[in-house]
Amino acid sequence: MIVDDEPLARDGLRILLSEHPDVQLVAEAGNGREALALVERVRPDLMLVDVQMPGMTGLELAAALPAGCTPTIVFVTAHEDFALQAFDVHALDYILKPIDDARFAQAIRRARLQHELGGRLREIERPTKLTIRDGDATVFLPIDDIDWVE
């Protein structure tokens, strides 16, 4: 599913998707509210979403998706300032416009992998301690105790 308020941007994404015959475009929306209404009906596996849209931003759309219907989200935008916020709403990728074909293909490969893994990438367990050699001794430092590393 493509979600972008600019018709030319949607045209460009449609053309890029045509290079991936295994990806079927099931819907397009010109804004976040329209997309939210379509999501439950078409249940896309993947959403290509612009960040800045009138009414409801792409970030607000991602946060508002119903719990039972959470597609993989790849943000495709001209605004680099929102990348960290995009990952806070569990975006798989963040592509800047103008879109590089190879970068787009990489995002599609990542989306395929996530889909093959059952819709969720396996989470890597975060270590709780850092192992430090101090001469002949080994010190196990709790990561939560670290304030600064230089």
C-alpha positions, 0 to 999 in steps of 0.5 A: 500500500502506498500512502503519500499526499503527492500524486507524482510521488505515488506514481514514482513509487508505483513505477519502482514497485513494478520492478518487483513482480512479487509485490502486489499493490493493493491500495493507495491513499492520499493522506493518513486518515484515508490510509487508516480507513483502508488498512483494516479492509485491505490488510496490506503486508507492507506500507510505503508511507510519506512522513509529512502529510496534511491532517495526519502525518505518517508517524501519527498513522503508524501510531494509530494502526489497530493492534490486529493489523500492523503492516511493515512500514517503510517511510519514504520521505524528503524529510530526514529529521523524522528518522528517529521518530519513525523507528519509535513507531517500529518502521522497518526502513526510512528512505529519503527522496529522491529515491535511489533505485538500489536503496528502494530495492534494499528496503523491499528485500528487508520487507520480504525477509521480515514477511518470511520471518512471520511479520516480525524480525527476531529481536536481538537480546540486549546484553546486560553486562559488559565484560572488561579485561583489567590486567589478569582480572575480568570485570563484569560491568552492568550496562545500566551503570555506564554513564559515559564511554570515551 
